[in-house]
């Protein structure tokens, strides 16, 4: 059967309380002695009974152990002093930053036209002047960006002109090939002045008469017809 957890509370009966104190005190002193022997630890133990009687244990010297404890505690406090100061400084800076952020948020809302109901005439004039300065700054920056963009375009134009000139110099001495259409026109034209008119005139004299017989008789027939 599992034992229930004993509730830690003050023993009401004085006799039982004194008996329990004696048993636990002896066990505590025994444990302190074992700890000092087994682990080579410097142990000091001070116990006052309910009636004010002192019980103590020290592995070496109680006074030396207490003095060592006081020095160590003082050193720890000195070591923690810069840390505490840093924490206080950080807390102060945090509070200051929170206050600045709140002020900036209020100013931002006012610049956006919000929360102007509580502003005085002087505050409204300051806000108006600040907006005018901001607009002037934005316009100046805008003009600067335009100028930089135009300068970049001019630089690109110079590069393209240089590349075009280089291409022209590269292909300047090479003959330009004739097109097929131009060659066909030259062949049709006969290569001389008047060739096209002669051919067209010859083509216009088309014989429409039908003649049956040998070519010699046809030529004689044409001569007779011309006379």
RODO-2510 file (C-alpha; in nm, 4 decimals, decimal comma):
residues 227
     n   res          X          Y          Z
     1     x     0,0000     0,0000     0,0000
     2     x     0,1408     0,3369    -0,0989
     3     x     0,1905     0,5857     0,1820
     4     x     0,0268     0,9189     0,1379
     5     x     0,2331     1,2336     0,1277
     6     x     0,2815     1,3787     0,4762
     7     x     0,1717     1,7376     0,4988
     8     x     0,4414     1,9650     0,6399
     9     x     0,2982     2,1782     0,9207
    10     x     0,3748     2,2818     1,2773
    11     x     0,3288     2,0146     1,5426
    12     x     0,0780     2,1475     1,7894
    13     x     0,1707     1,9213     2,0838
    14     x     0,4756     2,0615     2,2668
    15     x     0,6079     1,7217     2,3809
    16     x     0,5789     1,5682     2,0362
    17     x     0,7368     1,8776     1,8877
    18     x     1,0381     1,8512     2,1219
    19     x     1,0837     1,4814     2,0469
    20     x     1,0693     1,5416     1,6746
    21     x     1,3189     1,8276     1,7053
    22     x     1,5676     1,6081     1,8919
    23     x     1,5434     1,3289     1,6346
    24     x     1,5685     1,5553     1,3330
    25     x     1,8510     1,7606     1,4912
    26     x     2,0647     1,4541     1,5484
    27     x     1,9961     1,3357     1,1947
    28     x     2,0857     1,6789     1,0523
    29     x     2,4139     1,6938     1,2477
    30     x     2,4976     1,3425     1,1326
    31     x     2,4305     1,4339     0,7682
    32     x     2,6489     1,7469     0,7976
    33     x     2,9353     1,5379     0,9405
    34     x     2,9021     1,2768     0,6632
    35     x     2,9017     1,5488     0,3967
    36     x     3,2217     1,7028     0,5306
    37     x     3,4011     1,3676     0,5509
    38     x     3,2838     1,2044     0,2290
    39     x     3,3071     1,5109     0,0046
    40     x     3,5844     1,7040     0,1846
    41     x     3,3496     2,0002     0,2151
    42     x     3,3718     2,2821     0,4655
    43     x     3,0465     2,2623     0,6571
    44     x     2,9128     2,4819     0,9348
    45     x     2,5738     2,4260     1,0937
    46     x     2,3903     2,6412     1,3505
    47     x     2,0584     2,5381     1,5027
    48     x     1,8497     2,7063     1,7735
    49     x     1,5880     2,4999     1,9515
    50     x     1,2360     2,6328     2,0204
    51     x     1,3543     2,7153     2,3694
    52     x     1,6556     2,9118     2,2374
    53     x     1,9269     2,6551     2,2998
    54     x     2,2171     2,6628     2,0523
    55     x     2,3408     2,3552     1,8650
    56     x     2,6298     2,3865     1,6217
    57     x     2,8641     2,1832     1,4049
    58     x     3,1729     2,2853     1,2099
    59     x     3,4078     2,0686     1,0076
    60     x     3,6982     2,3045     1,0824
    61     x     3,6243     2,6327     1,2644
    62     x     3,2841     2,7893     1,2909
    63     x     3,4182     3,1458     1,3092
    64     x     3,6450     3,0990     1,0072
    65     x     3,3609     2,9494     0,8077
    66     x     3,1305     3,2379     0,8989
    67     x     3,4011     3,4942     0,8065
    68     x     3,4554     3,3174     0,4775
    69     x     3,0827     3,3303     0,4124
    70     x     3,0705     3,7039     0,4802
    71     x     3,3622     3,7760     0,2440
    72     x     3,2098     3,5655    -0,0286
    73     x     2,8734     3,7358     0,0087
    74     x     3,0386     4,0791    -0,0076
    75     x     3,2284     3,9844    -0,3216
    76     x     2,9109     3,8563    -0,4854
    77     x     2,7359     4,1814    -0,4046
    78     x     3,0259     4,3793    -0,5499
    79     x     3,0217     4,1633    -0,8616
    80     x     2,6494     4,2161    -0,9014
    81     x     2,6725     4,5937    -0,8583
    82     x     2,7684     4,6670    -1,2239
    83     x     2,4972     4,4287    -1,3401
    84     x     2,2390     4,6038    -1,1269
    85     x     2,3545     4,9405    -1,2552
    86     x     2,3350     4,8194    -1,6133
    87     x     1,9843     4,6905    -1,5564
    88     x     1,8773     5,0230    -1,4092
    89     x     2,0343     5,2061    -1,7021
    90     x     1,8563     4,9814    -1,9513
    91     x     1,5257     5,0320    -1,7749
    92     x     1,5754     5,4088    -1,7890
    93     x     1,6628     5,3957    -2,1586
    94     x     1,3634     5,1729    -2,2301
    95     x     1,1266     5,4142    -2,0594
    96     x     1,2832     5,7055    -2,2490
    97     x     1,2493     5,5228    -2,5828
    98     x     0,8856     5,4380    -2,5135
    99     x     0,8157     5,8032    -2,4422
   100     x     0,9926     5,9121    -2,7613
   101     x     0,7978     5,6581    -2,9671
   102     x     0,4706     5,7848    -2,8258
   103     x     0,5712     6,1439    -2,9112
   104     x     0,6657     6,0420    -3,2660
   105     x     0,3383     5,8566    -3,3119
   106     x     0,1447     6,1667    -3,2061
   107     x     0,3469     6,3828    -3,4462
   108     x     0,2920     6,1322    -3,7261
   109     x    -0,0848     6,1347    -3,6756
   110     x    -0,0852     6,5138    -3,6786
   111     x     0,1103     6,5218    -4,0042
   112     x    -0,1508     6,2875    -4,1510
   113     x    -0,4241     6,5259    -4,0423
   114     x    -0,5392     6,3198    -3,7437
   115     x    -0,5828     6,4396    -3,3875
   116     x    -0,5693     6,8102    -3,4734
   117     x    -0,8615     6,9007    -3,2503
   118     x    -0,6412     6,9795    -2,9521
   119     x    -0,3743     7,1702    -3,1502
   120     x    -0,3270     7,5421    -3,1003
   121     x    -0,2718     7,7931    -3,3807
   122     x     0,1041     7,7887    -3,3200
   123     x     0,1135     7,4087    -3,3432
   124     x    -0,0912     7,4107    -3,6641
   125     x     0,1458     7,6686    -3,8145
   126     x     0,4476     7,4562    -3,7226
   127     x     0,2837     7,1508    -3,8798
   128     x     0,2080     7,3482    -4,1974
   129     x     0,5664     7,4746    -4,2217
   130     x     0,6996     7,1250    -4,1683
   131     x     0,4785     6,9891    -4,4467
   132     x     0,5950     7,2663    -4,6817
   133     x     0,9583     7,1846    -4,6091
   134     x     0,8878     6,8166    -4,6683
   135     x     0,7237     6,8922    -5,0048
   136     x     1,0223     7,1053    -5,1101
   137     x     1,2619     6,8279    -5,0128
   138     x     1,0595     6,5682    -5,2033
   139     x     1,0475     6,7850    -5,5165
   140     x     1,4214     6,8467    -5,5036
   141     x     1,4860     6,4751    -5,4721
   142     x     1,2457     6,4068    -5,7580
   143     x     1,4315     6,6505    -5,9865
   144     x     1,7618     6,4921    -5,8917
   145     x     1,6299     6,1462    -5,9800
   146     x     1,5048     6,2786    -6,3161
   147     x     1,8454     6,4310    -6,3927
   148     x     2,0230     6,1095    -6,3038
   149     x     1,7864     5,9112    -6,5264
   150     x     1,8408     6,1521    -6,8170
   151     x     2,2178     6,1286    -6,7711
   152     x     2,1963     5,7503    -6,7810
   153     x     1,9963     5,7669    -7,1055
   154     x     2,2570     5,9988    -7,2573
   155     x     2,5314     5,7579    -7,1641
   156     x     2,3402     5,4737    -7,3279
   157     x     2,2917     5,6907    -7,6380
   158     x     2,6659     5,7528    -7,6619
   159     x     2,7335     5,3807    -7,6354
   160     x     2,4799     5,3011    -7,9109
   161     x     2,6254     5,5735    -8,1391
   162     x     2,9753     5,4344    -8,0893
   163     x     2,8571     5,0812    -8,1667
   164     x     2,6768     5,2040    -8,4791
   165     x     2,9874     5,3868    -8,5999
   166     x     3,1980     5,0754    -8,5442
   167     x     2,9524     4,8671    -8,7482
   168     x     2,9577     5,1226    -9,0295
   169     x     3,3375     5,1199    -9,0434
   170     x     3,3401     4,7403    -9,0409
   171     x     3,1025     4,6998    -9,3387
   172     x     3,2025     5,0156    -9,5348
   173     x     3,4555     4,8427    -9,7684
   174     x     3,2471     4,5327    -9,8387
   175     x     3,0384     4,5313   -10,1669
   176     x     2,6667     4,5284   -10,1316
   177     x     2,5175     4,2166   -10,2989
   178     x     2,2584     4,2809   -10,5722
   179     x     1,9083     4,1589   -10,5215
   180     x     1,7592     3,8923   -10,7450
   181     x     1,4847     4,1295   -10,8555
   182     x     1,7382     4,3828   -10,9876
   183     x     1,9216     4,1106   -11,1811
   184     x     1,5946     3,9970   -11,3416
   185     x     1,5123     4,3555   -11,4423
   186     x     1,8558     4,3908   -11,6059
   187     x     1,8127     4,0684   -11,8003
   188     x     1,4695     4,1699   -11,9206
   189     x     1,5920     4,5140   -12,0224
   190     x     1,8523     4,3699   -12,2606
   191     x     2,1387     4,5558   -12,0982
   192     x     2,1179     4,8638   -12,3334
   193     x     1,9216     5,1779   -12,4149
   194     x     1,6262     5,1229   -12,6380
   195     x     1,6363     4,7494   -12,6052
   196     x     1,3071     4,7401   -12,4278
   197     x     1,1378     4,9659   -12,6859
   198     x     1,2630     4,7541   -12,9789
   199     x     1,1475     4,4369   -12,8226
   200     x     0,8123     4,5848   -12,7360
   201     x     0,7714     4,7133   -13,0896
   202     x     0,8621     4,3756   -13,2297
   203     x     0,6185     4,2099   -12,9983
   204     x     0,3489     4,4514   -13,1061
   205     x     0,3766     4,3368   -13,4716
   206     x     0,2021     4,0107   -13,4313
   207     x     0,1053     3,8176   -13,7423
   208     x    -0,2565     3,7299   -13,7363
   209     x    -0,2775     3,5661   -14,0807
   210     x    -0,2794     3,1914   -14,1172
   211     x    -0,0326     3,0638   -14,3844
   212     x     0,0083     2,7021   -14,4878
   213     x     0,3227     2,6030   -14,6707
   214     x     0,7008     2,6037   -14,6558
   215     x     0,8847     2,8970   -14,4918
   216     x     1,0377     3,0095   -14,8293
   217     x     0,6925     3,0555   -14,9794
   218     x     0,5828     3,2433   -14,6691
   219     x     0,8714     3,4900   -14,7056
   220     x     0,7880     3,5480   -15,0739
   221     x     0,4305     3,6033   -14,9799
   222     x     0,5309     3,8637   -14,7239
   223     x     0,7450     4,0515   -14,9807
   224     x     0,4604     4,0603   -15,2287
   225     x     0,2271     4,1905   -14,9633
   226     x     0,4721     4,4669   -14,8640
   227     x     0,5027     4,5855   -15,2275
***
